[in-house]
Amino acid sequence: MKLTYKKSIVGLAILTTLSGCNVLDQTPQASLDSATAINDATTAQAALYGAYNALQTANAYGTRLTLLPDLEGGNLTHTGTFPSFAQIANRSILTDNAEVTNAWNILYDGVNRVNNVIAKVPTITDPTFSADNKNFVVAEATFLRAFYYFTLVRLWGGVPIITQPTTVVSSALQVAKSPAADVYAQINADLDKAIASLPATYAGAAGKGRATKPAALAMKAKVALYQQKWADAASFAQQASTGYSLVPKFTDLFEAKNTAESIWELQQDPTNQNSLAFFLLSTARGGRNEVRPSTSLATSYSATDARAILTTSFDSKIKYYRISTQDDNIIMIRLGEVLLTRAEALNELGGDANLATAVTLVNQIRTRAGLTPVSATTAASQSLMRDEIFLQRRLELALEGGNYFYDLVRTGRAATRLANWNPNQALWPIPNREINANPALKQNDGY
């Protein structure tokens, strides 16, 4: 069966999210002794699945980290009752905001889970656990660590870099923030290791949801895009595209699971749910109606756009809609985004050949959406293509992990697109209890 990262195995993580504790300085769980928790192939695989599981919890991409950046960036509007959501929607986030605190906790929880796998698996002497399989497990964990830190650096900028498992409470764990550049260096180093060892694919349904070489290449391309390393972004995106194809009908991306377009997709089932549909759908459909697509987003789509998300009719089958089972898979990386990554990078590199290829890539996205190709005027202009790619990223990737807010920040558009923008709003505050517990940790500017 496919990889579903069952919640029953999360006890294999050494670090837990405990209210009132510094998440970088906590007592290990008593359920499994750290010396014996990972000691053979079975427990190593279970620990790895626990690292995946942290990503799909409600405080991570199972709800909050998929939706909250889009709420902050204006793709969503707050229609519910959570004060913590209202703060994010208004970009007036307090240092004790529950969503921010819980996101920090679960991300560092995930970091510690993967650190535990990376440290312990090479020492296993189980004769049934081959060297190749050990390398695959460590490579997956290394990929996941890169992804966790990429999320952390986008939300908080410079953060503490922890690469060893937390097994005891120690003042040595009171770690200062590393500059964002150092965090990116760690991310790239981990991705390079993952690319070198991950397989291109896995045989059978059991491999669904596991990180692969194309997933790591796509992540490498995205990280390069954020660092404005255009040639690297274009090259890695092209490599990541091999073996994947756009789903002809856009809505089939979400009505089906694990399509030919999906490069990395978190697996859900009725026993391993997320709350995306519940938070997005109306009370009439059994949802909470906490957030809804904004007028700004809805009016950005043309009348013929197959991707259109309407302000008042999100209850249709667009992206996350399985309210009765709450088992919509969460697509983390797909070809549509990779094509736009490559298009942006080529456009920024400049030159007639690069611009022509960028136009071709964007037209693939537009055609699938039911739109005509870009105009000749746009196709001939690097500046106009830059705006077109930014728009297509918004329309194509809305509600898929906050790409629009991150794009606003990284391209410098936030100041002109978001009302009352303050540059300090580009980053979330470090949770107040972390600051109080760790004298080495300094608060982000403006908080």
C-alpha positions in Angstrom: 0.0 0.0 0.0 1.1 3.6 -0.4 3.1 5.5 2.1 0.7 7.1 4.6 3.0 8.1 7.5 0.7 6.7 10.2 0.4 8.9 13.2 0.9 5.9 15.5 4.7 6.0 14.8 5.3 9.6 15.7 6.6 8.4 19.1 9.8 7.5 17.3 10.7 11.2 17.3 12.9 12.3 20.1 11.5 15.8 20.2 7.9 16.6 21.0 5.9 19.8 21.0 5.3 20.5 24.7 3.5 23.6 25.8 5.7 26.0 27.7 9.0 24.5 26.7 11.7 25.7 24.4 11.4 23.4 21.4 15.1 23.3 21.0 15.7 22.3 24.6 13.2 19.6 25.6 13.3 16.3 27.5 13.2 13.3 25.2 10.0 11.2 24.9 9.8 8.4 27.4 8.0 6.1 25.1 11.2 4.9 23.3 14.7 5.1 24.5 16.9 7.0 22.1 19.6 4.4 22.1 17.2 1.6 20.9 14.5 3.5 19.0 16.2 2.9 15.7 18.0 -0.4 15.6 17.0 -2.3 12.5 15.4 -1.8 9.1 11.8 -1.8 10.4 12.4 0.8 13.1 14.5 2.9 10.7 11.6 3.0 8.2 9.1 3.8 10.9 11.2 6.7 12.1 11.5 8.0 8.6 7.7 7.8 8.2 7.5 9.8 11.4 9.5 12.5 9.8 7.1 12.6 6.8 4.2 12.6 9.2 5.2 15.8 10.9 4.9 17.6 7.6 1.2 16.7 7.2 0.0 17.6 10.7 -2.5 20.4 11.1 0.2 22.8 12.3 2.3 22.1 9.2 1.1 21.5 5.6 -1.9 19.5 6.7 -3.6 22.9 7.2 -1.7 25.9 8.5 1.4 26.1 6.3 -0.7 25.4 3.2 -3.2 28.2 3.9 -1.7 30.8 6.2 0.9 32.3 3.8 -1.9 32.8 1.3 -4.0 34.4 4.0 -1.1 36.8 4.7 -0.5 37.5 1.0 -4.2 38.2 0.1 -5.1 35.1 -1.8 -7.4 34.2 1.1 -9.6 36.3 3.3 -10.4 35.5 6.9 -14.1 34.7 7.4 -13.9 32.8 10.6 -13.4 33.3 14.3 -9.8 32.4 15.1 -8.0 35.6 16.5 -4.6 34.0 15.5 -5.8 33.8 11.9 -7.0 37.4 12.0 -3.6 38.6 13.1 -2.0 36.8 10.1 -4.6 38.2 7.7 -4.0 41.7 9.0 -0.2 41.2 9.1 -0.3 42.3 12.8 1.2 39.2 14.3 1.9 39.1 18.0 4.9 37.1 19.4 2.5 34.8 21.2 0.4 33.9 18.1 -0.6 30.3 18.5 -0.3 29.5 14.8 3.3 30.9 14.6 4.3 29.1 17.8 2.8 25.8 16.7 4.4 26.0 13.2 7.9 26.7 14.7 7.4 23.7 17.1 6.3 21.2 14.5 9.0 22.3 12.0 11.8 21.8 14.6 10.1 18.6 15.7 10.5 17.4 12.1 14.1 18.6 12.0 14.9 16.5 15.0 13.1 13.5 13.6 15.2 13.6 10.5 18.4 14.3 12.4 17.7 11.2 14.5 17.3 9.1 11.3 20.5 10.6 9.7 22.5 9.9 12.8 21.3 6.4 13.7 20.7 4.6 10.4 24.4 4.4 9.4 25.2 2.6 12.7 22.6 -0.1 12.3 24.1 -3.6 12.1 21.0 -5.5 11.0 22.2 -7.8 8.3 18.9 -7.6 6.4 19.4 -3.8 6.1 21.6 -3.4 3.0 24.0 -0.5 2.5 21.9 0.7 -0.5 18.7 0.7 1.5 20.4 2.6 4.4 21.6 5.2 1.8 18.1 5.6 0.5 16.7 6.1 4.0 19.3 8.7 4.9 18.9 10.4 1.6 15.2 10.7 2.1 15.7 12.1 5.6 18.3 14.6 4.2 15.8 15.8 1.6 13.2 16.3 4.3 15.7 18.3 6.4 16.3 20.6 3.5 12.5 21.0 3.0 12.0 21.8 6.7 14.7 24.4 6.7 13.5 25.9 3.4 10.1 26.4 5.2 11.8 27.9 8.2 14.0 30.3 6.3 11.1 31.6 4.2 9.0 32.2 7.3 11.6 33.5 9.8 14.7 34.3 7.8 17.8 33.4 9.8 17.1 30.5 12.3 19.1 28.1 14.5 20.7 25.4 12.4 20.5 22.0 14.2 22.0 19.0 12.5 22.3 16.6 15.4 19.5 14.8 17.2 18.3 16.3 20.5 18.5 13.5 23.1 19.2 15.3 26.3 18.4 18.7 27.8 21.5 20.8 27.7 22.5 24.5 27.7 24.4 23.7 24.5 21.0 23.5 22.8 20.5 27.3 23.3 21.5 28.0 19.8 21.6 31.5 18.2 20.2 32.2 14.8 22.4 31.6 11.8 22.2 34.1 8.9 19.7 33.2 6.2 22.6 32.7 3.8 24.0 30.0 6.1 20.6 28.4 6.3 20.4 28.3 2.5 23.9 26.8 2.4 22.7 24.0 4.7 19.6 23.5 2.5 21.7 23.2 -0.7 24.3 20.9 0.9 21.5 18.6 2.0 19.8 18.6 -1.4 23.1 17.8 -3.1 23.5 14.7 -0.9 19.9 13.7 -1.5 20.2 14.1 -5.3 23.3 11.9 -5.3 21.6 9.0 -3.5 17.8 9.1 -4.1 16.3 6.9 -6.8 14.3 8.3 -9.7 11.3 6.4 -8.6 10.1 3.6 -6.4 8.4 0.4 -7.5 4.8 -0.3 -6.6 2.2 1.6 -4.6 4.3 1.5 -1.4 6.6 4.1 -2.9 3.9 6.7 -3.3 4.7 9.9 -1.4 8.4 9.2 -0.9 11.0 11.7 -1.9 12.8 11.0 -5.2 15.7 12.4 -7.2 13.3 14.5 -9.3 11.7 15.9 -6.1 15.2 16.9 -4.8 16.1 18.4 -8.2 12.8 20.4 -8.2 13.6 21.6 -4.7 17.1 22.6 -5.8 15.6 24.6 -8.6 13.2 26.4 -6.3 15.8 27.2 -3.8 18.0 28.6 -6.6 15.1 30.7 -7.8 14.8 32.3 -4.3 18.6 32.9 -4.3 18.4 34.4 -7.8 20.8 31.8 -9.2 19.0 31.8 -12.5 21.3 29.4 -14.5 21.1 26.8 -11.7 17.3 27.2 -11.3 16.8 26.7 -15.1 19.1 23.7 -15.2 17.7 21.9 -12.2 14.1 22.6 -13.2 14.8 21.0 -16.6 16.3 17.9 -15.0 13.4 17.6 -12.6 10.9 17.7 -15.4 12.1 14.4 -17.0 9.5 11.7 -16.8 6.5 13.9 -15.9 3.7 15.5 -17.9 1.0 18.0 -17.4 -2.4 16.5 -16.7 -4.5 17.6 -19.6 -7.5 18.8 -17.5 -6.5 21.0 -14.6 -9.1 19.8 -12.2 -8.0 16.2 -12.6 -4.9 17.2 -10.7 -7.0 17.2 -7.5 -9.9 14.9 -8.3 -7.3 12.1 -8.8 -4.3 11.3 -6.7 -0.6 10.8 -7.7 -1.1 11.9 -11.3 1.6 12.0 -14.0 2.2 15.7 -13.0 2.8 15.1 -9.3 6.5 15.0 -8.4 6.0 14.8 -4.6 2.7 14.4 -2.9 1.9 13.8 0.8 -0.5 10.8 1.1 -3.7 11.0 3.0 -6.5 8.5 3.6 -9.6 8.5 5.9 -7.5 7.3 8.8 -4.8 9.9 8.2 -6.6 13.1 7.4 -6.0 16.8 7.0 -8.3 19.8 7.7 -7.9 21.7 4.4 -11.4 21.1 3.1 -12.8 21.7 6.6 -11.2 25.1 6.9 -12.1 26.2 3.4 -15.6 24.9 2.8 -18.8 26.6 3.9 -20.8 25.5 7.0 -23.5 24.4 4.5 -21.0 21.8 3.1 -19.9 20.8 6.6 -16.8 23.0 6.7 -15.7 25.6 9.2 -15.6 28.5 6.7 -12.5 29.9 8.5 -10.9 31.2 5.3 -12.2 31.8 1.8 -10.6 32.8 -1.5 -10.4 36.6 -1.8 -12.0 38.9 -4.3 -8.5 39.9 -5.3 -7.7 36.3 -6.3 -11.1 35.6 -7.9 -10.9 38.6 -10.1 -7.4 37.8 -11.3 -8.8 34.8 -13.3 -10.4 35.4 -16.7 -13.8 34.0 -17.4 -12.5 31.1 -19.4 -9.7 30.1 -17.0 -10.1 26.5 -16.0 -8.2 27.1 -12.8 -10.7 29.8 -11.6 -11.3 29.9 -7.9 -14.4 31.9 -7.2 -14.9 33.9 -4.0 -18.4 32.5 -3.2 -18.1 29.0 -4.7 -15.0 27.3 -3.4 -17.4 24.5 -2.5 -17.0 23.2 -6.1 -14.3 20.6 -6.8 -11.3 22.8 -6.9 -8.1 21.6 -5.1 -9.3 20.5 -1.6 -12.9 19.4 -1.4 -13.1 15.9 0.3 -15.0 17.2 3.3 -16.6 13.8 4.3 -13.2 11.9 4.4 -10.8 14.9 4.7 -8.2 12.9 2.8 -7.2 15.2 0.0 -3.6 14.5 -0.8 -1.3 17.5 -0.5 0.7 18.1 -3.6 4.1 19.6 -2.5 5.9 19.7 -5.9 4.4 19.3 -9.4 5.4 19.8 -12.9 3.3 22.9 -13.4 5.4 24.8 -10.8 8.6 23.4 -12.2 7.8 24.7 -15.7 7.1 28.1 -14.3 10.4 28.0 -12.3 12.3 27.3 -15.4 10.4 29.9 -17.4 11.2 32.6 -14.7 14.9 31.6 -14.6 15.3 31.7 -18.3 13.5 35.0 -18.6 15.8 36.5 -16.0 18.9 35.1 -17.8 17.8 37.0 -20.9 18.7 36.6 -24.5 16.4 35.7 -27.4 16.7 31.9 -27.1 16.0 31.9 -23.4 13.0 34.3 -23.8 11.6 32.1 -26.5 11.8 29.0 -24.4 10.3 30.9 -21.4 7.3 31.8 -23.7 6.9 28.2 -24.8 6.8 27.0 -21.2 4.3 29.7 -20.1 2.1 28.8 -23.1 2.0 25.2 -21.9 0.5 26.4 -18.6 -1.9 28.9 -20.3 -3.1 26.3 -22.9 -3.9 23.8 -20.2 -5.9 26.5 -18.4 -7.9 27.1 -21.6 -6.2 30.4 -22.4 -4.7 31.7 -25.6 -0.9 32.0 -26.0 0.7 35.2 -24.7 0.6 38.1 -27.1 3.4 38.8 -29.5 4.1 42.0 -27.6 4.4 40.2 -24.3 6.5 37.4 -25.9 9.0 40.0 -27.2 9.5 41.7 -23.8 11.5 40.4 -20.8 9.7 42.9 -18.6 6.2 41.9 -19.7 7.1 38.3 -19.5 8.3 38.8 -16.0 4.9 40.1 -15.1 3.2 37.3 -17.0 5.2 34.6 -15.2 4.4 36.2 -11.8 0.7 36.2 -12.7 0.7 32.6 -13.9 2.4 31.5 -10.7 -0.4 33.1 -8.7 -3.2 31.6 -10.8 -1.6 28.2 -11.2 -0.4 27.7 -7.6 -3.0 29.4 -5.5 -3.7 27.7 -2.1 -0.8 25.3 -2.7 1.6 26.3 0.1 1.7 30.1 0.0 3.7 30.6 -3.1 2.0 33.9 -3.8 3.1 35.5 -0.5 6.6 34.2 -0.8 6.7 35.4 -4.5 5.6 38.9 -3.4 8.4 39.1 -0.9 11.2 37.6 -3.0 10.4 39.7 -6.0 9.9 43.0 -4.1 6.3 43.3 -5.2 4.9 43.2 -1.6 5.3 47.0 -1.2 3.0 47.7 -4.1 0.6 44.8 -3.9 -0.2 44.7 -0.2 -1.8 47.6 1.7 0.2 49.2 4.5 3.1 47.0 3.8 6.1 47.1 6.2 9.3 45.3 5.3 9.3 43.7 8.7 6.1 41.8 7.8 8.2 39.7 5.4 9.1 37.5 8.3 7.1 36.0 11.2 8.1 36.8 14.8 10.1 34.1 16.6 7.7 32.7 19.3 8.0 34.7 22.5 8.5 31.6 24.6 11.5 30.6 22.5 13.0 34.0 23.1 12.4 33.8 26.8 13.8 30.3 27.1 16.9 30.9 24.9 19.0 34.0 25.7 21.0 33.4 22.5 18.0 33.7 20.3 17.2 37.3 19.1 13.8 38.4 17.9 13.2 39.4 14.3 13.1 43.1 13.6 9.8 44.9 14.2 8.5 42.5 16.9 
